[in-house]
Amino acid sequence: MKILIISPHLDDALFSLSSILKDAHHIVIATVFTQECPFEHLTGDYAAYGDMKTRKQEDLSAIAFLNKNPGTNAVKTKVEYIHLDYPDKLFRKYDTPYVLSLLDCMRELDTLNFDRVYCPLGVGEHPDHVFVYDICQNVFGNSALYYCEYPYSVLKLNMVKRFNRLGLKHNLKLNWRDYGAYYRHPIYASTFWGLRFLRLFRSFFNRRAIRIRQEEHEMNDVEFKYTLVSHYKSQIGPIFGSMDRLKKELQTEKKEYIIHFV
């Protein structure tokens, strides 16, 4: 089986879809935002996000690991990569100048006759992820499968917000602990608290009810995923807080979610 994974950033595909490696003989990961731009003006977490040279080296290391160690129950897997070289949101003011070019890139990929295409759903509503989701919907439509981005997907509030924004039918129920988990997660440490508060209101509204089928894949080999994710060293602090917290999160939040539009 030949699979295409569209990944907004250099870690999204492998963070979110490690569980499908056992099902594919040939995986191509097309990462959209990989352009190396001057990032010296960025500080803190944003400097780590913007250092594309380091991030690309980490990505190649993770892919090399995959090609040598496809997982405990995996078939022999070949993983290839394509870096599409568009600038991250940190380095572009508007999406419009890139829309037609990215549409053409996706259409060209669509001609390569993959058995399955996985696209980001935009869980967490990072502007880069939402941009790529919109492009994928235009090119692949509902024939593609849409993955919920890890670790945004471990926060139920993120899942509810995105499902509601897209009008997807779901049975997810929130409690106060879900709101607390959203505020405490390291991935939002650099996000202004007021903006986080405003985003909460998106969890209350769902005007449509588009039917979906949700797959849940549990990564039983936690050590394999931990080693895989650990290759992205520059992102561990900004996203998970520490290596110890990464290990704990992988042990407690093992599920990876894939959405089928029906």
C-alpha positions as a Markdown table, in Angstrom:
| # | Residue | x | y | z |
|---|---|---|---|---|
| 1 | Met | 0.0 | 0.0 | 0.0 |
| 2 | Lys | 1.3 | 3.4 | -1.0 |
| 3 | Ile | 0.3 | 6.3 | 1.3 |
| 4 | Leu | 0.7 | 10.1 | 1.1 |
| 5 | Ile | 0.7 | 12.1 | 4.3 |
| 6 | Ile | 0.4 | 15.9 | 4.0 |
| 7 | Ser | 2.2 | 17.4 | 7.0 |
| 8 | Pro | 2.0 | 21.1 | 7.8 |
| 9 | His | 5.2 | 21.1 | 9.8 |
| 10 | Leu | 8.2 | 18.8 | 10.1 |
| 11 | Asp | 6.9 | 16.8 | 13.0 |
| 12 | Asp | 3.1 | 16.7 | 12.5 |
| 13 | Ala | 2.9 | 13.5 | 10.4 |
| 14 | Leu | 5.0 | 11.3 | 12.6 |
| 15 | Phe | 3.7 | 12.7 | 15.9 |
| 16 | Ser | 0.1 | 12.0 | 14.7 |
| 17 | Leu | 0.2 | 8.9 | 12.6 |
| 18 | Ser | 2.8 | 6.6 | 14.1 |
| 19 | Ser | 0.1 | 3.9 | 14.4 |
| 20 | Ile | -0.4 | 3.6 | 10.6 |
| 21 | Leu | 3.2 | 2.6 | 9.8 |
| 22 | Lys | 2.4 | -1.1 | 10.2 |
| 23 | Asp | -0.2 | -0.8 | 7.4 |
| 24 | Ala | 1.9 | 0.6 | 4.6 |
| 25 | His | 4.7 | -0.6 | 2.4 |
| 26 | His | 5.5 | 2.9 | 1.0 |
| 27 | Ile | 4.9 | 6.2 | 2.8 |
| 28 | Val | 5.6 | 9.6 | 1.3 |
| 29 | Ile | 5.5 | 12.6 | 3.7 |
| 30 | Ala | 5.0 | 15.9 | 2.0 |
| 31 | Thr | 5.8 | 18.7 | 4.5 |
| 32 | Val | 4.5 | 22.1 | 3.5 |
| 33 | Phe | 6.2 | 24.7 | 5.7 |
| 34 | Thr | 10.0 | 24.0 | 5.5 |
| 35 | Gln | 11.5 | 27.2 | 4.0 |
| 36 | Glu | 14.6 | 28.4 | 5.9 |
| 37 | Cys | 14.1 | 32.0 | 6.9 |
| 38 | Pro | 16.1 | 34.3 | 9.1 |
| 39 | Phe | 14.8 | 33.7 | 12.6 |
| 40 | Glu | 17.3 | 35.7 | 14.8 |
| 41 | His | 14.5 | 38.1 | 15.7 |
| 42 | Leu | 12.5 | 35.3 | 17.3 |
| 43 | Thr | 12.8 | 34.4 | 21.0 |
| 44 | Gly | 11.8 | 31.6 | 23.2 |
| 45 | Asp | 9.6 | 28.9 | 21.7 |
| 46 | Tyr | 9.2 | 30.8 | 18.5 |
| 47 | Ala | 13.0 | 30.6 | 17.9 |
| 48 | Ala | 12.7 | 26.8 | 18.2 |
| 49 | Tyr | 9.8 | 26.8 | 15.8 |
| 50 | Gly | 11.5 | 29.0 | 13.3 |
| 51 | Asp | 14.9 | 27.2 | 13.1 |
| 52 | Met | 14.0 | 25.2 | 10.0 |
| 53 | Lys | 17.6 | 24.1 | 9.3 |
| 54 | Thr | 17.7 | 22.2 | 12.6 |
| 55 | Arg | 14.2 | 21.0 | 12.2 |
| 56 | Lys | 14.8 | 19.5 | 8.8 |
| 57 | Gln | 17.9 | 17.7 | 10.1 |
| 58 | Glu | 15.8 | 16.2 | 12.9 |
| 59 | Asp | 13.1 | 15.2 | 10.4 |
| 60 | Leu | 15.7 | 13.3 | 8.3 |
| 61 | Ser | 17.0 | 11.6 | 11.4 |
| 62 | Ala | 13.5 | 10.5 | 12.4 |
| 63 | Ile | 12.8 | 9.2 | 8.9 |
| 64 | Ala | 16.1 | 7.3 | 8.8 |
| 65 | Phe | 15.1 | 5.7 | 12.1 |
| 66 | Leu | 11.8 | 4.7 | 10.7 |
| 67 | Asn | 13.4 | 3.1 | 7.6 |
| 68 | Lys | 15.6 | 1.0 | 9.9 |
| 69 | Asn | 13.0 | 0.3 | 12.7 |
| 70 | Pro | 9.4 | 0.3 | 11.3 |
| 71 | Gly | 7.9 | -0.8 | 14.5 |
| 72 | Thr | 7.2 | -4.1 | 16.4 |
| 73 | Asn | 4.3 | -5.2 | 14.2 |
| 74 | Ala | 5.1 | -3.3 | 11.1 |
| 75 | Val | 5.6 | -4.6 | 7.6 |
| 76 | Lys | 8.8 | -3.6 | 5.9 |
| 77 | Thr | 8.2 | 0.1 | 5.3 |
| 78 | Lys | 9.9 | 2.6 | 3.1 |
| 79 | Val | 9.5 | 6.2 | 4.1 |
| 80 | Glu | 10.3 | 9.1 | 1.8 |
| 81 | Tyr | 10.0 | 12.8 | 2.3 |
| 82 | Ile | 9.2 | 15.9 | 0.2 |
| 83 | His | 9.9 | 19.4 | 1.6 |
| 84 | Leu | 7.6 | 21.8 | -0.2 |
| 85 | Asp | 9.6 | 24.8 | 1.0 |
| 86 | Tyr | 6.8 | 27.3 | 1.8 |
| 87 | Pro | 7.4 | 29.8 | 4.6 |
| 88 | Asp | 5.9 | 29.2 | 8.1 |
| 89 | Lys | 3.3 | 31.6 | 9.5 |
| 90 | Leu | 6.1 | 33.1 | 11.5 |
| 91 | Phe | 7.6 | 34.4 | 8.3 |
| 92 | Arg | 4.6 | 35.3 | 6.1 |
| 93 | Lys | 1.9 | 38.0 | 6.6 |
| 94 | Tyr | -0.7 | 36.6 | 4.3 |
| 95 | Asp | -1.7 | 33.2 | 2.9 |
| 96 | Thr | -3.1 | 34.6 | -0.4 |
| 97 | Pro | 0.2 | 34.8 | -2.4 |
| 98 | Tyr | 0.8 | 31.1 | -1.8 |
| 99 | Val | -2.7 | 29.6 | -2.4 |
| 100 | Leu | -2.4 | 28.9 | -6.2 |
| 101 | Ser | 1.1 | 27.6 | -5.9 |
| 102 | Leu | 0.2 | 25.2 | -3.1 |
| 103 | Leu | -2.9 | 24.1 | -4.9 |
| 104 | Asp | -0.8 | 23.2 | -7.9 |
| 105 | Cys | 1.6 | 21.2 | -5.7 |
| 106 | Met | -1.2 | 19.2 | -4.1 |
| 107 | Arg | -2.8 | 18.6 | -7.5 |
| 108 | Glu | 0.5 | 17.3 | -8.8 |
| 109 | Leu | 0.8 | 14.9 | -5.8 |
| 110 | Asp | -2.8 | 13.8 | -6.5 |
| 111 | Thr | -1.8 | 12.5 | -9.9 |
| 112 | Leu | 0.7 | 10.0 | -8.4 |
| 113 | Asn | -2.1 | 7.5 | -7.5 |
| 114 | Phe | -1.6 | 6.9 | -3.8 |
| 115 | Asp | -3.8 | 4.3 | -2.2 |
| 116 | Arg | -4.6 | 6.6 | 0.7 |
| 117 | Val | -4.0 | 10.2 | 1.4 |
| 118 | Tyr | -3.9 | 11.6 | 5.0 |
| 119 | Cys | -4.4 | 15.3 | 5.6 |
| 120 | Pro | -4.4 | 17.4 | 8.8 |
| 121 | Leu | -7.9 | 18.2 | 10.2 |
| 122 | Gly | -6.6 | 21.4 | 11.9 |
| 123 | Val | -7.2 | 20.3 | 15.5 |
| 124 | Gly | -5.7 | 23.0 | 17.7 |
| 125 | Glu | -6.5 | 25.5 | 14.9 |
| 126 | His | -2.9 | 26.5 | 14.3 |
| 127 | Pro | -3.1 | 28.9 | 11.3 |
| 128 | Asp | -0.7 | 26.8 | 9.2 |
| 129 | His | -2.7 | 23.6 | 9.9 |
| 130 | Val | -6.0 | 25.3 | 9.0 |
| 131 | Phe | -4.5 | 26.7 | 5.8 |
| 132 | Val | -3.3 | 23.3 | 4.7 |
| 133 | Tyr | -6.7 | 21.7 | 5.7 |
| 134 | Asp | -8.5 | 24.2 | 3.4 |
| 135 | Ile | -6.1 | 23.4 | 0.5 |
| 136 | Cys | -6.5 | 19.7 | 1.0 |
| 137 | Gln | -10.3 | 20.0 | 1.0 |
| 138 | Asn | -10.1 | 21.8 | -2.3 |
| 139 | Val | -7.8 | 19.2 | -3.9 |
| 140 | Phe | -8.6 | 15.8 | -2.2 |
| 141 | Gly | -12.0 | 16.6 | -0.7 |
| 142 | Asn | -13.7 | 14.0 | 1.4 |
| 143 | Ser | -11.9 | 11.1 | -0.3 |
| 144 | Ala | -8.9 | 11.8 | 1.9 |
| 145 | Leu | -8.6 | 10.8 | 5.5 |
| 146 | Tyr | -8.1 | 13.5 | 8.0 |
| 147 | Tyr | -5.9 | 13.0 | 11.1 |
| 148 | Cys | -6.2 | 14.8 | 14.4 |
| 149 | Glu | -2.9 | 16.4 | 15.1 |
| 150 | Tyr | -1.0 | 15.1 | 18.2 |
| 151 | Pro | -0.6 | 16.4 | 20.9 |
| 152 | Tyr | -3.3 | 19.0 | 20.2 |
| 153 | Ser | -5.6 | 16.0 | 20.0 |
| 154 | Val | -4.9 | 14.9 | 23.6 |
| 155 | Leu | -6.8 | 18.0 | 24.7 |
| 156 | Lys | -10.6 | 17.3 | 24.4 |
| 157 | Leu | -11.3 | 21.0 | 24.2 |
| 158 | Asn | -9.3 | 21.2 | 21.0 |
| 159 | Met | -11.2 | 18.3 | 19.5 |
| 160 | Val | -14.5 | 19.9 | 20.4 |
| 161 | Lys | -13.6 | 23.3 | 19.1 |
| 162 | Arg | -12.4 | 22.0 | 15.7 |
| 163 | Phe | -15.3 | 19.6 | 15.3 |
| 164 | Asn | -17.7 | 22.4 | 16.1 |
| 165 | Arg | -16.0 | 24.9 | 13.7 |
| 166 | Leu | -16.3 | 22.4 | 10.9 |
| 167 | Gly | -19.8 | 21.3 | 11.9 |
| 168 | Leu | -18.9 | 17.7 | 12.5 |
| 169 | Lys | -21.2 | 15.5 | 14.4 |
| 170 | His | -19.7 | 14.2 | 17.6 |
| 171 | Asn | -20.5 | 13.0 | 21.1 |
| 172 | Leu | -17.6 | 14.6 | 23.0 |
| 173 | Lys | -18.6 | 16.1 | 26.4 |
| 174 | Leu | -16.4 | 18.7 | 28.2 |
| 175 | Asn | -15.9 | 19.1 | 31.9 |
| 176 | Trp | -13.9 | 21.7 | 33.9 |
| 177 | Arg | -10.9 | 19.4 | 34.0 |
| 178 | Asp | -10.7 | 19.7 | 30.2 |
| 179 | Tyr | -10.6 | 23.4 | 30.4 |
| 180 | Gly | -7.8 | 23.2 | 33.0 |
| 181 | Ala | -5.8 | 20.8 | 30.9 |
| 182 | Tyr | -6.1 | 23.2 | 27.9 |
| 183 | Tyr | -4.6 | 26.1 | 29.9 |
| 184 | Arg | -1.9 | 24.0 | 31.6 |
| 185 | His | -0.5 | 22.2 | 28.5 |
| 186 | Pro | 3.1 | 23.4 | 27.6 |
| 187 | Ile | 2.2 | 23.8 | 23.9 |
| 188 | Tyr | 0.2 | 26.9 | 24.8 |
| 189 | Ala | 2.8 | 28.4 | 27.2 |
| 190 | Ser | 3.7 | 31.1 | 24.7 |
| 191 | Thr | 0.1 | 31.9 | 23.8 |
| 192 | Phe | -1.3 | 35.0 | 25.4 |
| 193 | Trp | -3.8 | 34.0 | 28.1 |
| 194 | Gly | -6.5 | 36.3 | 26.9 |
| 195 | Leu | -6.4 | 34.7 | 23.4 |
| 196 | Arg | -6.7 | 31.3 | 25.0 |
| 197 | Phe | -9.8 | 32.5 | 26.9 |
| 198 | Leu | -11.4 | 33.9 | 23.7 |
| 199 | Arg | -10.8 | 30.5 | 22.0 |
| 200 | Leu | -12.9 | 28.8 | 24.6 |
| 201 | Phe | -16.1 | 30.2 | 23.2 |
| 202 | Arg | -15.6 | 28.1 | 20.0 |
| 203 | Ser | -16.4 | 25.0 | 22.1 |
| 204 | Phe | -20.0 | 26.0 | 22.6 |
| 205 | Phe | -21.4 | 26.2 | 19.1 |
| 206 | Asn | -22.0 | 23.5 | 16.5 |
| 207 | Arg | -24.5 | 24.7 | 13.9 |
| 208 | Arg | -24.3 | 21.7 | 11.5 |
| 209 | Ala | -24.1 | 18.0 | 11.8 |
| 210 | Ile | -21.8 | 16.5 | 9.1 |
| 211 | Arg | -21.6 | 12.8 | 9.6 |
| 212 | Ile | -18.1 | 11.4 | 10.2 |
| 213 | Arg | -16.6 | 8.0 | 11.2 |
| 214 | Gln | -13.8 | 8.3 | 13.7 |
| 215 | Glu | -11.0 | 5.7 | 13.8 |
| 216 | Glu | -9.1 | 5.3 | 17.1 |
| 217 | His | -5.7 | 3.8 | 16.8 |
| 218 | Glu | -3.8 | 3.0 | 20.0 |
| 219 | Met | -0.1 | 3.0 | 19.9 |
| 220 | Asn | 0.8 | 0.0 | 22.1 |
| 221 | Asp | 4.5 | 0.3 | 21.5 |
| 222 | Val | 5.1 | 3.5 | 23.6 |
| 223 | Glu | 8.8 | 3.1 | 23.6 |
| 224 | Phe | 8.9 | 3.1 | 19.8 |
| 225 | Lys | 6.8 | 6.3 | 19.6 |
| 226 | Tyr | 8.9 | 7.9 | 22.3 |
| 227 | Thr | 12.1 | 7.2 | 20.4 |
| 228 | Leu | 10.5 | 8.4 | 17.2 |
| 229 | Val | 9.3 | 11.7 | 18.7 |
| 230 | Ser | 12.6 | 12.2 | 20.5 |
| 231 | His | 14.4 | 12.8 | 17.2 |
| 232 | Tyr | 12.7 | 16.2 | 17.1 |
| 233 | Lys | 14.8 | 17.5 | 20.0 |
| 234 | Ser | 14.3 | 21.2 | 19.3 |
| 235 | Gln | 10.5 | 20.8 | 19.7 |
| 236 | Ile | 10.3 | 18.7 | 22.9 |
| 237 | Gly | 10.5 | 21.8 | 25.2 |
| 238 | Pro | 8.0 | 24.0 | 23.4 |
| 239 | Ile | 5.5 | 21.2 | 22.7 |
| 240 | Phe | 5.8 | 18.9 | 25.7 |
| 241 | Gly | 7.8 | 20.8 | 28.3 |
| 242 | Ser | 10.4 | 18.1 | 28.9 |
| 243 | Met | 11.4 | 14.6 | 28.0 |
| 244 | Asp | 9.9 | 13.3 | 31.2 |
| 245 | Arg | 6.6 | 15.0 | 30.4 |
| 246 | Leu | 6.7 | 13.6 | 26.9 |
| 247 | Lys | 7.1 | 10.1 | 28.2 |
| 248 | Lys | 4.2 | 10.6 | 30.6 |
| 249 | Glu | 1.9 | 12.0 | 27.9 |
| 250 | Leu | 2.7 | 9.1 | 25.6 |
| 251 | Gln | 2.0 | 6.6 | 28.3 |
| 252 | Thr | -1.4 | 8.2 | 29.2 |
| 253 | Glu | -2.5 | 9.5 | 25.9 |
| 254 | Lys | -1.9 | 6.7 | 23.4 |
| 255 | Lys | -4.7 | 7.2 | 20.9 |
| 256 | Glu | -4.3 | 8.7 | 17.4 |
| 257 | Tyr | -7.5 | 9.7 | 15.7 |
| 258 | Ile | -8.4 | 9.6 | 12.0 |
| 259 | Ile | -11.6 | 11.1 | 10.6 |
| 260 | His | -13.6 | 9.8 | 7.6 |
| 261 | Phe | -16.2 | 12.0 | 6.1 |
| 262 | Val | -19.3 | 10.0 | 5.2 |
